[in-house]
Amino acid sequence: MRILISGASISGPVLAYWLTRYGYDVTVVERAPQLRKTGGHAVDLFRPAMEISERMGVLPQIEALATGTTELTIYREGARRPSHVDVTKLVGAASDRHVEIMRDDLSEAYYCAGKDDIEYLFGDSITAISPDGDVTFEHAESRRFDVVVGADGLHSNVRRLVFGEDAGRTQFLGGYLAVLSVPKTLARERQSLGHLGVGRVAMIYTAQPLDDARVVFLFRSKEELHYHYRDVLRQKELLQGAFAGMHPRVDRWLEELNLTPAFYFDSITQLQLNTWSRGRVTLVGDAGYCPGPAVGGSTSLSVFGAYVLAGELAQANGDYLRAFAAYERQMDEPVRRSRAFARTAAKRLVPGSAAGVWALARGAQLISALPTSLTRALAGLSARGVRVFDSMQYRDYPTTVGG
Ligand SMILES: Cc1cc2nc3c(=O)[nH]c(=O)nc-3n(C[C@H](O)[C@H](O)[C@H](O)COP(=O)(O)OP(=O)(O)OC[C@H]3O[C@@H](n4cnc5c(N)ncnc54)[C@H](O)[C@@H]3O)c2cc1C
């Protein structure tokens, strides 16, 4: 059985790895000319994604490449003194098995785990998919596949091609997100530093595997802003407007806007498809069920979804209609819970009032002051809340075909 996957970031390589383990013939097409190694950001892996990575044999590499951030200093607008937060305690409250790693490093670990048995077509993109599985590409010769999977992110090409109008069913979560690459000398390893104000947050961090530092900006907006997704100058103007006058340090970061080699800007938007399969085509990861970038644990959900989809295809012996139905059933609850979590996180991470700003800074400080055992015990009381990602249940699929 021949399976085509569009996208080689997180969900694509994880899915490809498991499908080849189950004996399928897998091709991955990626628009970028090679595996992307610039401009990524730090992402989180929670318990189920850690366990799946362990089964793939890549957990030691992933742990070795962890960002290692242990301390966060928060400057609250209007406050005289900063708050110091123990990041390990904060994370410990949300997860008992977690790692933070740069997205590009994670992608490479998954890619390397399976690349020898997978055909990768870099620098290409799908242009059409017929109901019979005939696929045309921008560059490669057209071919026929039994199954096509879109693992090509929030703005998925496969989703647009196959789902038409439904592809755009989204909910704006009231905020924007930007990431800027700045000189490493502006940050310190192991220590994040953030400025927190009403409706806006700016935070810098770096990590041992990085040659630069990254500044993440989050800001609120009641209305969706008007700009073209390719109009980077306008996006930079919008960002500058949102952070004007926050703090001289933030102004210094914004000076890098004209020099930065990597800039990312997008709305915090949640995909709201109720079903993400049509005929022989399905979606995985952010392409199918992005709860919102940076607010909904979407990396873990992507790894989890890729593992479940491959497992269900193997269980159904390639009967893809049966497998897709089982995959969607298995993902229903994790996706709904991640969406709910993301909607709350988008509000809490960027508070809309001075009281909210105070509560966020104070809450983080309090958690970091409690003994880890206590924060874990308190968090464990609400597995449906803060422990949403650790508590996702999945079936124990075999590690190889017939295994
Ligand atoms: C700024 C930012 C901050 C984030 N922070 C966090 C965080 O703190 N924690 C967390 O868990 N998650 C975070 N995320 C989300 C995380 O990056 C994604 O959930 C995760 O990368 C999803 O993986 P994916 O493989 O499904 O999609 P993506 O990582 O989006 O990858 C899609 C792939 O498809 C390729 N592609 C796109 N179009 C085509 C095409 N036409 N043809 C072929 N290939 C194509 C792209 O080049 C890319 O390689 C953040 C995301 C962003 C943008």
The ligand as an SDF file (V2000), in Angstrom:
LIG
                    3D

 53 58  0  0  0  0  0  0  0  0999 V2000
    5.3650   30.6510   17.0190 C   0  0  0  0  0  0  0  0  0  0  0  0
    4.8920   29.3150   17.4680 C   0  0  0  0  0  0  0  0  0  0  0  0
    5.0870   28.9320   18.7910 C   0  0  0  0  0  0  0  0  0  0  0  0
    4.6770   27.6730   19.1900 C   0  0  0  0  0  0  0  0  0  0  0  0
    4.8980   27.2970   20.4890 N   0  0  0  0  0  0  0  0  0  0  0  0
    4.5170   26.0590   20.8820 C   0  0  0  0  0  0  0  0  0  0  0  0
    4.7260   25.6240   22.2210 C   0  0  0  0  0  0  0  0  0  0  0  0
    5.2240   26.3730   23.0630 O   0  0  0  0  0  0  0  0  0  0  0  0
    4.3640   24.3750   22.5600 N   0  0  0  0  0  0  0  0  0  0  0  0
    3.8090   23.5190   21.6440 C   0  0  0  0  0  0  0  0  0  0  0  0
    3.5260   22.3700   21.9900 O   0  0  0  0  0  0  0  0  0  0  0  0
    3.5930   23.8760   20.3880 N   0  0  0  0  0  0  0  0  0  0  0  0
    3.9190   25.1470   19.9840 C   0  0  0  0  0  0  0  0  0  0  0  0
    3.6820   25.5400   18.7000 N   0  0  0  0  0  0  0  0  0  0  0  0
    3.0040   24.6370   17.7780 C   0  0  0  0  0  0  0  0  0  0  0  0
    3.9260   23.6520   17.0790 C   0  0  0  0  0  0  0  0  0  0  0  0
    4.9280   24.2930   16.3590 O   0  0  0  0  0  0  0  0  0  0  0  0
    3.0420   22.8100   16.1530 C   0  0  0  0  0  0  0  0  0  0  0  0
    1.9460   22.3010   16.8540 O   0  0  0  0  0  0  0  0  0  0  0  0
    3.7600   21.6270   15.5800 C   0  0  0  0  0  0  0  0  0  0  0  0
    4.9350   22.0400   14.9410 O   0  0  0  0  0  0  0  0  0  0  0  0
    2.7910   20.9330   14.5950 C   0  0  0  0  0  0  0  0  0  0  0  0
    3.4700   20.0570   13.8070 O   0  0  0  0  0  0  0  0  0  0  0  0
    2.9560   19.6850   12.3670 P   0  0  0  0  0  0  0  0  0  0  0  0
    4.0020   18.7690   11.8160 O   0  0  0  0  0  0  0  0  0  0  0  0
    1.5590   19.1950   12.4150 O   0  0  0  0  0  0  0  0  0  0  0  0
    2.9020   21.0570   11.5360 O   0  0  0  0  0  0  0  0  0  0  0  0
    4.0330   22.1240   11.2520 P   0  0  0  0  0  0  0  0  0  0  0  0
    5.1160   22.1040   12.2760 O   0  0  0  0  0  0  0  0  0  0  0  0
    3.3550   23.4180   10.9950 O   0  0  0  0  0  0  0  0  0  0  0  0
    4.6980   21.6270    9.8920 O   0  0  0  0  0  0  0  0  0  0  0  0
    4.0820   21.6680    8.6430 C   0  0  0  0  0  0  0  0  0  0  0  0
    5.1110   21.2510    7.5940 C   0  0  0  0  0  0  0  0  0  0  0  0
    4.4570   21.2380    6.3390 O   0  0  0  0  0  0  0  0  0  0  0  0
    5.2600   21.9000    5.3860 C   0  0  0  0  0  0  0  0  0  0  0  0
    4.3780   22.4250    4.3540 N   0  0  0  0  0  0  0  0  0  0  0  0
    3.5860   23.5000    4.3860 C   0  0  0  0  0  0  0  0  0  0  0  0
    2.9540   23.6510    3.2230 N   0  0  0  0  0  0  0  0  0  0  0  0
    3.3450   22.6290    2.4320 C   0  0  0  0  0  0  0  0  0  0  0  0
    3.0330   22.2440    1.1080 C   0  0  0  0  0  0  0  0  0  0  0  0
    2.2170   22.9650    0.3390 N   0  0  0  0  0  0  0  0  0  0  0  0
    3.6210   21.1200    0.6020 N   0  0  0  0  0  0  0  0  0  0  0  0
    4.4980   20.3850    1.3590 C   0  0  0  0  0  0  0  0  0  0  0  0
    4.8320   20.7300    2.6190 N   0  0  0  0  0  0  0  0  0  0  0  0
    4.2610   21.8380    3.1480 C   0  0  0  0  0  0  0  0  0  0  0  0
    5.9500   23.0040    6.1930 C   0  0  0  0  0  0  0  0  0  0  0  0
    7.1120   23.4920    5.5390 O   0  0  0  0  0  0  0  0  0  0  0  0
    6.2770   22.2440    7.4590 C   0  0  0  0  0  0  0  0  0  0  0  0
    7.4830   21.5530    7.3660 O   0  0  0  0  0  0  0  0  0  0  0  0
    4.0450   26.8020   18.2750 C   0  0  0  0  0  0  0  0  0  0  0  0
    3.8370   27.1970   16.9550 C   0  0  0  0  0  0  0  0  0  0  0  0
    4.2380   28.4450   16.5570 C   0  0  0  0  0  0  0  0  0  0  0  0
    3.9990   28.8450   15.1240 C   0  0  0  0  0  0  0  0  0  0  0  0
  1  2  1  0
  2  3  1  0
  2 52  2  0
  3  4  2  0
  4  5  1  0
  4 50  1  0
  5  6  2  0
  6  7  1  0
  6 13  1  0
  7  8  2  0
  7  9  1  0
  9 10  1  0
 10 11  2  0
 10 12  1  0
 12 13  2  0
 13 14  1  0
 14 15  1  0
 14 50  1  0
 15 16  1  0
 16 17  1  0
 16 18  1  0
 18 19  1  0
 18 20  1  0
 20 21  1  0
 20 22  1  0
 22 23  1  0
 23 24  1  0
 24 25  2  0
 24 26  1  0
 24 27  1  0
 27 28  1  0
 28 29  2  0
 28 30  1  0
 28 31  1  0
 31 32  1  0
 32 33  1  0
 33 34  1  0
 33 48  1  0
 34 35  1  0
 35 36  1  0
 35 46  1  0
 36 37  1  0
 36 45  1  0
 37 38  2  0
 38 39  1  0
 39 40  1  0
 39 45  2  0
 40 41  1  0
 40 42  2  0
 42 43  1  0
 43 44  2  0
 44 45  1  0
 46 47  1  0
 46 48  1  0
 48 49  1  0
 50 51  2  0
 51 52  1  0
 52 53  1  0
M  END
$$$$
